[in-house]
Amino acid sequence: MSLFEKIATRVGLLFMVFLAPLDPAAAQTASPAALDPGAQETLSAINARYNAFRTMEGDFIQFAPDGSRSEGSFVISRPGKVRFRYDPPTKLDIIADGKSVAVRDTKNATQDLWPLGKTPLRFLLSDKIDLLKDAKVISVDVQPDEVAVIVSESTVFGAGQLALYFNPQSHDLTRWVVTDAQGQETAVSIYNIETDKPADPKLFTIDYQRLLK
């Protein structure tokens, strides 16, 4: 079992969409696209939408390649903070506190920790989001009902590719999808979204002492 597979098994499929590896051939050839003016304008509109608020919260539904479904809620507080909480029976908690990302497995009483700056979460949680500058955008596909932005990332876990989908009118993020080397897809949809609500700072607290025990 590869290092990525071990990590994916531990942290679950929601975090997997930020870490999924590309087919090695795709990883070698993937590079930022030369975007046409229309695509650049779309990315600028998405940037403006997300830089207009500091917090976002809502619910998510996750669909695994085998068809299994799990749900939960999330809170984002930029810069650098996020909390993903799974509903039972899944026993995972994902926290970013501005400098680190912790994945708590309450079933096995474990916690794994990585630097936030070494994960793709960094550009989604940055103080000022700029997909034109900070992300390696492979393509932008603007359709009447949806905008798809394909991003390539190199992280501590290896190369990865993520498809982000937005509402073409409001430029709100609606879902993301990862396709692995075998063509299997993991999808996460978000809904009941609210922005600029006060976020409790305690939601983003990581217990670093747990790592010392």
C-alpha positions, 0 to 999 in steps of 0.5 A: 500500500502506498503512502497516499493510500495509507493516508487516504484510508486514515483520513477519509474521502472528503480530505482525499479530494484535496490529496488525490494523486494523478495518473503518473503520465498526467502528473508529468504533462499537467501544466497551467493553461494559457487561458483565453480572456473569457476564462480569465474574466470568469476566474476574476469573477470567482475571485471577487465573489470569494474575496467579498466575504470572510466566513462561509458555512454549510452542509456537505454530501460526499459520494464515494466511488462505490456509491456510499454516501456520507454527510456533515457540516463545515465552517470556513473562516479566512484566512487559514481556518476550516472545520469539516465535521462528519455526521455519525456513523463516520468518525472524522473531524478535519481542522485547519487553524491557520498554520496546520491541518489536523485530521482526527479519527475519533474511532481509532483515537488518532490525530494526523497533522500536516502544515497547511501551506503544504496542502491544496487547502492553502489557496482555498483558505488564503487571505486573498483568493487568486485562482489566476495567480496562486493555483495551477489552472489546467482548464476553465469550462464555462457552460450555461448551467455550471463552470468547471475549473480544473486545478493541478497541485503539487503537495507533500502527498504528491501531484493532485488534480481537483475539479471545482464547480461554480454557479455561472451566475453567482459564482458560488462554489457548488461541488468538487470532484476528483477522478483517480487513475482508475477513472473512479470519482469521489464527489462532494456537493455543498448546500445550505450555504451562508456567508459572513456569519460570526464563526466561533474561534473554538471550532478551529482549535487543534489539540497539539498535546495529543501528538505528544502523548 
